[in-house]
Amino acid sequence: MELFFSPSDKTALLDCPLCCLPLKPPVFKCRNTHAACSGCAASRSNKCASCVGGVYEHIHWLDPYVLGTKVRCPNKAYGCRSSVPYCMADDPQV
């Protein structure tokens, strides 16, 4: 089952709280469930920016969810049926 939503309905759950960009696999979290994209986790030496001493780990089960959350084409009103993962919606090559 795919989950669709409009970019105007976007939730913070799908964005990295550190850089505010869409989370892309691999997604990381600390033991206190603070999420980070791979770029932010790496730039902080895998140490959580939100808690003292927390270490980021790859959260494998979240990757398919992030890729499965889709945004419909803005031309849907004109008959376009395509969709892309939310994390790739701003990628001009998609």
Secondary structure, DSSP 8 states (H G I E B T S, - for coil): --EE--GGG--GGGB-TTT-SB--SS-EE-TT--EE-HHHHHHTTTB-SSSTT-B-EE-TTHHHHHHHEEEE-TTGGGT---EEEGGGTT-TT-
